[in-house]
Amino acid sequence: MKLNIPVEETIKKRVSTRTYKSKKLSVHDKEKLMKEISQLTNPFGENVRVHIIEKDTVSNGEKLGTYGVIKGASTFLGVTTDKTEFGLVAAGYQFENLVLIATDMGLSTVWLAATFSRDQFEKAMDIQKNKLFPAISPIGYATDKRSITESLMRKTMKSDKRKPWEEIFFQESFGNALSRKDANEYTKPLEMLRLAPSATNAQPWRVVKKQESYHFFETHKSNVSDEDKMIKKVDLGIALSHFHQTALENGLAGKFEKQEDIKIDIPVNTNYIISWKIG
Ligand SMILES: Cc1cc2nc3c(=O)[nH]c(=O)nc-3n(C[C@H](O)[C@H](O)[C@H](O)COP(=O)(O)O)c2cc1C
């Protein structure tokens, strides 16, 4: 389903925020947010849930830690999903849709998959043991100035930069770059995918256009941990949110499907995730 926001404009506006005003969410913003959360969906048929807590209303609130990365925030969102093939991809997709809605509302967020005390948030959000709990995000109003920690993090991860188009988008086979011209009406959805946020700004997505399909892949370094591999799937879901929502905004028809035999040689440490079939 297309989000009821200007998608491209909002994707360009979104930026991770780690330094917040201590002000709580206004009643109006909280009510709208709750309504939006209840209406979120994903195109993978997965059961994704968004949790919300206020630090001062949960019993272990004072223990909810972010390793000093997040300053000032009092409201936090969390996302959970099932241990299924597309669970994490769907969580990435659905939570990023919420991030974009929040951005459109003038609220700030930052995906956190590593720098938070997962056990404490799991307790506070009352998350069942059989669920995957990949990430949280603070939500609130950004301060005018970033903390020093935040500025340093952005510099280290080159957060304002993205990989060039030719390193991530291919035609027919890996290594054969897809030009913007050959992407035709899909130039915009791919460009918006390219701007997506990812853990440590690694941008693990690769896309190969072949005939009437765009095939999506995840790539990682050979020494990556199992936990990091999981997060790459979330990153892919985020990329698919940007791609899909921009396609919908541009009136492009198609559907996500896992194809049995894509007939593409896949490089090492790269995995096929799903395809977008045009039409
Ligand atoms: C799945 C995911 C996990 C992330 N985990 C963290 C984290 O644990 N701590 C943190 O400070 N930032 C985290 N980030 C934020 C990224 O560092 C940030 O998105 C990236 O540097 C690009 O910057 P931008 O979002 O401002 O465009 C995460 C982002 C994503 C998408």
The ligand as an SDF file (V2000), in Angstrom:
LIG
                    3D

 31 33  0  0  0  0  0  0  0  0999 V2000
   19.3690   -1.5640   10.4300 C   0  0  0  0  0  0  0  0  0  0  0  0
   20.1360   -0.3840   10.9530 C   0  0  0  0  0  0  0  0  0  0  0  0
   20.8140   -0.4660   12.1570 C   0  0  0  0  0  0  0  0  0  0  0  0
   21.5000    0.6350   12.6870 C   0  0  0  0  0  0  0  0  0  0  0  0
   22.0900    0.5180   13.9200 N   0  0  0  0  0  0  0  0  0  0  0  0
   22.6560    1.6290   14.4790 C   0  0  0  0  0  0  0  0  0  0  0  0
   23.1800    1.5580   15.8170 C   0  0  0  0  0  0  0  0  0  0  0  0
   23.1600    0.5180   16.4720 O   0  0  0  0  0  0  0  0  0  0  0  0
   23.6820    2.7000   16.3490 N   0  0  0  0  0  0  0  0  0  0  0  0
   23.7270    3.8830   15.6680 C   0  0  0  0  0  0  0  0  0  0  0  0
   24.1870    4.8850   16.2170 O   0  0  0  0  0  0  0  0  0  0  0  0
   23.2400    3.9710   14.3810 N   0  0  0  0  0  0  0  0  0  0  0  0
   22.7050    2.8770   13.7870 C   0  0  0  0  0  0  0  0  0  0  0  0
   22.1730    2.9680   12.5190 N   0  0  0  0  0  0  0  0  0  0  0  0
   22.1960    4.2400   11.7620 C   0  0  0  0  0  0  0  0  0  0  0  0
   23.2030    4.2450   10.6130 C   0  0  0  0  0  0  0  0  0  0  0  0
   24.5020    4.4410   11.1190 O   0  0  0  0  0  0  0  0  0  0  0  0
   22.8290    5.3650    9.6090 C   0  0  0  0  0  0  0  0  0  0  0  0
   21.5870    5.0590    9.0450 O   0  0  0  0  0  0  0  0  0  0  0  0
   23.8550    5.5300    8.5010 C   0  0  0  0  0  0  0  0  0  0  0  0
   25.0930    5.9460    9.0280 O   0  0  0  0  0  0  0  0  0  0  0  0
   23.4140    6.5640    7.4220 C   0  0  0  0  0  0  0  0  0  0  0  0
   23.1270    7.7900    7.9940 O   0  0  0  0  0  0  0  0  0  0  0  0
   21.6960    8.4840    7.7970 P   0  0  0  0  0  0  0  0  0  0  0  0
   20.6690    7.5240    8.3520 O   0  0  0  0  0  0  0  0  0  0  0  0
   21.7310    9.7660    8.5730 O   0  0  0  0  0  0  0  0  0  0  0  0
   21.4700    8.6810    6.3370 O   0  0  0  0  0  0  0  0  0  0  0  0
   21.5260    1.8670   11.9580 C   0  0  0  0  0  0  0  0  0  0  0  0
   20.8660    1.9280   10.7270 C   0  0  0  0  0  0  0  0  0  0  0  0
   20.1730    0.8420   10.2230 C   0  0  0  0  0  0  0  0  0  0  0  0
   19.4460    0.9840    8.9300 C   0  0  0  0  0  0  0  0  0  0  0  0
  1  2  1  0
  2  3  1  0
  2 30  2  0
  3  4  2  0
  4  5  1  0
  4 28  1  0
  5  6  2  0
  6  7  1  0
  6 13  1  0
  7  8  2  0
  7  9  1  0
  9 10  1  0
 10 11  2  0
 10 12  1  0
 12 13  2  0
 13 14  1  0
 14 15  1  0
 14 28  1  0
 15 16  1  0
 16 17  1  0
 16 18  1  0
 18 19  1  0
 18 20  1  0
 20 21  1  0
 20 22  1  0
 22 23  1  0
 23 24  1  0
 24 25  2  0
 24 26  1  0
 24 27  1  0
 28 29  2  0
 29 30  1  0
 30 31  1  0
M  END
$$$$
